[in-house]
């Protein structure tokens, strides 16, 4: 198998996994945590001797996992505030930092450092954009009548509500 084919397989696996986790959000957190632990152990045990497709999948997974953990923190309340930034960084650090460090075992040092420096800003930026799109579309959909607490589509155990008279968006974890 050519390296390009292996890269394509690893990338397709990451996309399929991320799509599956978005479809089944209830068990998604536990599944992601389990996959994260398995990939971390595999990276520590075998490092660069893992097949290229597995290394590409692991790299994509760690980016996705960082994004999903950052999104959990960012959606603690509506808007980009000191509170939501703090929670986003805390959730990333608590759940995604150590697995992301395994990139140092999966790739040669220059590549690993480049990937490692992109995980947090990439995850954080994607989470900010996703939450902002969700909040703006929520307000646009409910501007006319307002709506009470409604589960977010990004993190289903967090909620949003919109008060039409005050023109204010509320939410919580």
N, C-alpha and C positions, 0 to 999 in steps of 0.2 A: 504494500500500500504506500502511495506517495505521501510525503509530508503534508502536501496541500489537502489531500483527501482526509488525512487524520485530523488536521485542523478543522476542516469542514464538519467532520463527525463530532468532534468535541464541542464546537460552537452550536451545532444543531441540537446536541444533547442539552446544553445549557438553556437554550431558548425553549425547548420542550419542557424541561424541568420547571423553569420559571413560569411558563404558561399554566402548567398543571397546578402549581402552588397558588396561583391567582384564582383558579377555578375552585379549589378546595381549601378555602382560607381557614376553616375551623381546625383542621389537623395540620395545616401547613407549617405552623411554628414548630411543632414537635418533629415533623419530618425534616425540616430544614436544619434543626439543631442536630438531629441524628446524622444526616448526610455530612454536615459540617465536621462532626467528630470523626466520622469514618475517613473523610478526605484528609483531615489533619493527621490522623494516625498513618494513613497510607503515605502522605508526603514525608512525614518524619521517618518512616521505616525505609522507604524506597527512593525518595527524592527524585532526582533526574532520571533514574532508571525506569520510572513509570512510563508507559506508552505515551506518545505525544498527545493522542486524543484524550487520554485521562487528564494529563496536565492542563490541556486547554479547557476541558470541562471544569476542572477544579478552579482554575483562574476565573473563568466566567461565573462559576457558582459563588466564589468569594466576593466578587463584585456585586452580584445579585443579593447575596446575604447581607452585605454591608448596606446596600440600598434599602432593603426591607427593614433592617434594624433601625436605620436612621429615620425611615418613614414613621415607624412606631413612635419615636421620640418627637418628631416634628408635628405629628397630629394630636399631641396632647391637648392643644387648644388651637383655635383658629389664628391665622396670621403668623408672621415671622416676628417673634418676640425673643427677648432674652431667655425667657422660660423655655420656649420651644427649641431654641438653638441649644441650650444647655441639655435638655432631655435628648435631643438628637445625638449630640456628642457622647452623652453618657451611655445611651443604648448601643451606639456603635462600639464604644470602648469596652463595654461589658460583654457583648456577644460576638462582635465581628473582628476585633483587633487581633486576638491570638490566632484564630484561623487564617487571617490575612497574612500574618507573619510567616506562615508556612510557605508562602511564595518564595521565600529565600531558599528553601530546599528544593523547589520545583524547577527553578530556572537558574541560569548563570547569573552571577552577581549583578552585572550592569542592567540586565533585563529585569531581574527580580526587584532591584531598587527602583527602577522606573515604574514598574507595575505597582509596587508598594506605595510610592508617593502619589499614585493616582486613585487608589482605592477610596480613601476618605473624601477628597474633594469631589470625585465622580459620584460616589454614593450620596453625599450631602446635596450636591447640585441636582441630581435626579429626584431625590426626595422632596426638595424644595419646589421644584417645578411641578411634580405630581400633585402635591398638597395644594399648591396655588391654583392649579387648573381645577381641582375638585371643589375648592371653596368658591371660586368665581362662578363656576357653572351651577353650584348649589344656590347661590344668591340669585343668579339670573333665572333659574327655574322657579324659584319661590318668591320672587320680588313682589308679585301682585297680591298674594294672599298671606304670605308667611307660612311657617310650618314649625311644629314642635320637634322635640328630639327625634332624630332620624339617624340610623346607623350610617357611618361613612362607608363609601364603597372601597376606600383604600385600606383602612384598618377597621374591620367590622365591629370591634368591641369599643371603638370610640364613636362619638356622636356629634352631630351638628344640628342647630336649629336657627331659624331666622325670624326676627321680630320685624314685621312690616312697618309698624308705627315708628319705632326707633331707628329703623334701617340698620340694624346691628346683627352681626353673626355671632352666635354663641356655640360653644362646644366643650367637650371634656373627654377624659379617658374613661 
